[in-house]
Each structure stands twice: as structure tokens, then as C-alpha cells.
Amino acid sequence: MKRIVRFVIPVVLAALIVLGLSRPVSGPIADPDISVEPREINAYVCSRFSVEIWITNLPGPMTWFNFTILWDPNLMELVGRENYALGRGWVYLESLGDGKYSDEAKVYDEGWSEPAAWVKLTFHCLGEGTSEIYFDGASVFIVQLPYIELDPFTCTVHQTRAVGGVLTPTNKLDVLAPYLALIGLVGAVTAAVAIRKRKA
């Protein structure tokens, strides 16, 4: 019995020392995502549609981000934008180009951890076709972590012509003309009959 105790105690102590010196196991860091929402749009030529840029799945407080998106300038044009960073106390810098939009924003307080939309963009459809609004690079800075390249999700836009041709306003006189002609014809026949009876 004493031999077993003498053997077990050193083994247990050695195991405790090894466990104490080993590094704690930590779970994998989540990969943040950036996306254009919605991810698929059906739009008519000459119409407008809006999309939002979302950053989700943040593993900690984000204090800085930047991204650049591209699209086909022959099929759509950017006609409006709304940056939500300003309302959250962030400082941002935008730049525009032909078929290109870039945004960089940062904050000096504790940062942002929740999934959220950061920019709303409004486009005008110029022609028929299928194209994408896609990212040409995006990254974030999370507190106590290195810069992280984001996993982007693009948006596919299907642009078609409206069924039924061009809409024009209705001309009321054109609609009433046949009825007015019919009333006039009935009136003329009635007057002719009345005159004939009077002569007879």
C-alpha cells in the first residue's frame, strides 16, 4: 500500500505541474462579415433601389473599419447615400468614383460590438442586365486584436424593362369622344325624324 501511495503522489504532482504550465485552450475567434443587403434585387430600368452595408459577427468592440465597393456604371448609377456612422458618434470619410464608393470610419470611445448597417446607398437603373455590387477590400480593427480582413457577401442585381411599354397619362377627351359622337348621332337622327313629322 505504501508503495502505491509513494508512486501515485509524484504522478499526481507531476500532472498538476504540467497542467499549470500549459496554456489555456481558447475557442476560435469569430470571423467578422460585411455584406450588401439585400443580397439579390430585381429592379426595372429607370427605377431606383436602395441597399445597406452591414458589418456582422464581430468578435469584440470595433473601433475602425473601411471598405470599397464597385458596380457597373453602365447599368446603374449612385444617386443618394446616407452614412449612419455620424449618428453613432463616429468620424467618417467617404470618396466617390465612377462605379466606386469608399468609406472609412473610426471612433475614440469603447467601440461597437453589435451587428449593424453603416451606410445606405440608393442607385438608379440605367439599362438591362445582371450585375453585382461587390467589395474591393474591407477590413476592421477590433480592440486587442490585429487588423482583420472581412469576409464579404455581394449583391446581385437583375435589371429588366417594365412589361407593357411606356406609361402615358390618359387623355379624357380621347376616352369620351366615341360616346359624344354617338350622342350627337342619336340627337341628329331624332331631330331629323321630328322635322319630318312636323312637315307631314
CORPESUL-V931489 format. One record per residue. N is the residue number from 1. RES is the residue in one small letter. SS is DSSP state (2 for helix, 1 for strand, 0 for the rest). OMEGA is omega in degrees with one decimal (* if undefined). Layout:
n->N res->RES ss->SS omega->OMEGA
n->N res->RES ss->SS omega->OMEGA
This chain:
n->1 res->m ss->0 omega->-178.8
n->2 res->k ss->2 omega->178.8
n->3 res->r ss->2 omega->178.9
n->4 res->i ss->2 omega->179.5
n->5 res->v ss->2 omega->180.0
n->6 res->r ss->2 omega->-180.0
n->7 res->f ss->2 omega->-175.3
n->8 res->v ss->2 omega->-175.4
n->9 res->i ss->2 omega->178.2
n->10 res->p ss->2 omega->178.8
n->11 res->v ss->2 omega->179.3
n->12 res->v ss->2 omega->179.3
n->13 res->l ss->2 omega->179.0
n->14 res->a ss->2 omega->178.6
n->15 res->a ss->2 omega->178.8
n->16 res->l ss->2 omega->179.3
n->17 res->i ss->2 omega->179.3
n->18 res->v ss->2 omega->179.2
n->19 res->l ss->2 omega->-179.9
n->20 res->g ss->2 omega->-179.5
n->21 res->l ss->2 omega->-178.9
n->22 res->s ss->0 omega->-178.5
n->23 res->r ss->0 omega->178.8
n->24 res->p ss->0 omega->179.3
n->25 res->v ss->0 omega->178.2
n->26 res->s ss->0 omega->-180.0
n->27 res->g ss->0 omega->179.4
n->28 res->p ss->0 omega->178.9
n->29 res->i ss->0 omega->-179.7
n->30 res->a ss->0 omega->176.8
n->31 res->d ss->0 omega->177.5
n->32 res->p ss->0 omega->179.8
n->33 res->d ss->1 omega->171.5
n->34 res->i ss->1 omega->-174.5
n->35 res->s ss->1 omega->170.3
n->36 res->v ss->1 omega->-178.0
n->37 res->e ss->1 omega->-3.7
n->38 res->p ss->0 omega->-175.5
n->39 res->r ss->0 omega->174.8
n->40 res->e ss->1 omega->-176.0
n->41 res->i ss->1 omega->169.9
n->42 res->n ss->1 omega->-175.6
n->43 res->a ss->1 omega->176.8
n->44 res->y ss->1 omega->175.0
n->45 res->v ss->0 omega->-178.2
n->46 res->c ss->0 omega->176.1
n->47 res->s ss->0 omega->177.7
n->48 res->r ss->1 omega->174.6
n->49 res->f ss->1 omega->-178.6
n->50 res->s ss->1 omega->175.1
n->51 res->v ss->1 omega->175.9
n->52 res->e ss->1 omega->176.1
n->53 res->i ss->1 omega->-177.8
n->54 res->w ss->1 omega->169.7
n->55 res->i ss->1 omega->-174.3
n->56 res->t ss->1 omega->173.5
n->57 res->n ss->0 omega->-179.2
n->58 res->l ss->0 omega->179.6
n->59 res->p ss->0 omega->-179.3
n->60 res->g ss->0 omega->-178.8
n->61 res->p ss->0 omega->177.6
n->62 res->m ss->1 omega->179.5
n->63 res->t ss->1 omega->-179.2
n->64 res->w ss->1 omega->171.8
n->65 res->f ss->1 omega->170.0
n->66 res->n ss->1 omega->177.0
n->67 res->f ss->1 omega->173.6
n->68 res->t ss->1 omega->176.4
n->69 res->i ss->1 omega->-178.1
n->70 res->l ss->1 omega->174.8
n->71 res->w ss->0 omega->-179.1
n->72 res->d ss->0 omega->-177.7
n->73 res->p ss->0 omega->176.5
n->74 res->n ss->0 omega->-177.6
n->75 res->l ss->0 omega->179.8
n->76 res->m ss->1 omega->177.4
n->77 res->e ss->1 omega->178.2
n->78 res->l ss->1 omega->-176.9
n->79 res->v ss->1 omega->179.0
n->80 res->g ss->1 omega->177.8
n->81 res->r ss->1 omega->177.1
n->82 res->e ss->1 omega->-177.2
n->83 res->n ss->1 omega->-177.7
n->84 res->y ss->0 omega->-176.6
n->85 res->a ss->0 omega->-177.5
n->86 res->l ss->2 omega->179.7
n->87 res->g ss->2 omega->179.1
n->88 res->r ss->2 omega->178.1
n->89 res->g ss->0 omega->179.1
n->90 res->w ss->0 omega->172.3
n->91 res->v ss->1 omega->-177.3
n->92 res->y ss->1 omega->178.8
n->93 res->l ss->1 omega->-179.7
n->94 res->e ss->1 omega->171.0
n->95 res->s ss->1 omega->-177.0
n->96 res->l ss->1 omega->174.6
n->97 res->g ss->1 omega->178.7
n->98 res->d ss->0 omega->-177.0
n->99 res->g ss->0 omega->-174.8
n->100 res->k ss->1 omega->175.0
n->101 res->y ss->1 omega->178.0
n->102 res->s ss->1 omega->179.8
n->103 res->d ss->1 omega->174.6
n->104 res->e ss->1 omega->-177.7
n->105 res->a ss->1 omega->177.7
n->106 res->k ss->1 omega->-179.9
n->107 res->v ss->0 omega->-175.3
n->108 res->y ss->0 omega->178.9
n->109 res->d ss->0 omega->-172.2
n->110 res->e ss->0 omega->177.0
n->111 res->g ss->0 omega->-175.2
n->112 res->w ss->1 omega->-175.4
n->113 res->s ss->0 omega->-173.6
n->114 res->e ss->0 omega->171.2
n->115 res->p ss->0 omega->-175.4
n->116 res->a ss->1 omega->170.2
n->117 res->a ss->1 omega->-176.9
n->118 res->w ss->1 omega->-179.4
n->119 res->v ss->1 omega->171.8
n->120 res->k ss->1 omega->-178.9
n->121 res->l ss->1 omega->178.9
n->122 res->t ss->1 omega->-177.3
n->123 res->f ss->1 omega->174.6
n->124 res->h ss->1 omega->-178.9
n->125 res->c ss->1 omega->-178.1
n->126 res->l ss->0 omega->-176.1
n->127 res->g ss->0 omega->-179.2
n->128 res->e ss->0 omega->176.0
n->129 res->g ss->1 omega->176.3
n->130 res->t ss->1 omega->-179.1
n->131 res->s ss->1 omega->-178.3
n->132 res->e ss->1 omega->164.2
n->133 res->i ss->1 omega->-170.6
n->134 res->y ss->1 omega->-175.5
n->135 res->f ss->1 omega->174.7
n->136 res->d ss->1 omega->-179.2
n->137 res->g ss->1 omega->177.9
n->138 res->a ss->1 omega->179.6
n->139 res->s ss->1 omega->179.7
n->140 res->v ss->1 omega->171.1
n->141 res->f ss->1 omega->178.2
n->142 res->i ss->1 omega->-179.6
n->143 res->v ss->0 omega->178.0
n->144 res->q ss->0 omega->175.7
n->145 res->l ss->0 omega->175.5
n->146 res->p ss->0 omega->175.8
n->147 res->y ss->1 omega->-177.0
n->148 res->i ss->1 omega->171.9
n->149 res->e ss->1 omega->-174.7
n->150 res->l ss->0 omega->173.8
n->151 res->d ss->1 omega->-172.7
n->152 res->p ss->1 omega->171.6
n->153 res->f ss->1 omega->-174.8
n->154 res->t ss->0 omega->178.1
n->155 res->c ss->1 omega->176.7
n->156 res->t ss->1 omega->-177.3
n->157 res->v ss->1 omega->175.7
n->158 res->h ss->1 omega->-176.6
n->159 res->q ss->1 omega->-178.5
n->160 res->t ss->1 omega->176.2
n->161 res->r ss->0 omega->179.4
n->162 res->a ss->0 omega->178.9
n->163 res->v ss->0 omega->175.8
n->164 res->g ss->0 omega->176.0
n->165 res->g ss->0 omega->-174.7
n->166 res->v ss->0 omega->177.8
n->167 res->l ss->0 omega->176.8
n->168 res->t ss->0 omega->178.8
n->169 res->p ss->0 omega->-178.4
n->170 res->t ss->0 omega->175.1
n->171 res->n ss->0 omega->-175.0
n->172 res->k ss->2 omega->-179.9
n->173 res->l ss->2 omega->177.5
n->174 res->d ss->2 omega->179.4
n->175 res->v ss->2 omega->-175.1
n->176 res->l ss->2 omega->-174.6
n->177 res->a ss->2 omega->179.8
n->178 res->p ss->2 omega->-179.9
n->179 res->y ss->2 omega->177.6
n->180 res->l ss->2 omega->178.0
n->181 res->a ss->2 omega->179.0
n->182 res->l ss->2 omega->178.0
n->183 res->i ss->2 omega->178.0
n->184 res->g ss->2 omega->179.3
n->185 res->l ss->2 omega->177.9
n->186 res->v ss->2 omega->178.8
n->187 res->g ss->2 omega->-179.8
n->188 res->a ss->2 omega->178.9
n->189 res->v ss->2 omega->178.9
n->190 res->t ss->2 omega->179.4
n->191 res->a ss->2 omega->179.7
n->192 res->a ss->2 omega->178.9
n->193 res->v ss->2 omega->-179.2
n->194 res->a ss->2 omega->178.9
n->195 res->i ss->2 omega->-180.0
n->196 res->r ss->2 omega->179.3
n->197 res->k ss->2 omega->-179.0
n->198 res->r ss->2 omega->179.6
n->199 res->k ss->2 omega->-179.2
n->200 res->a ss->0 omega->*
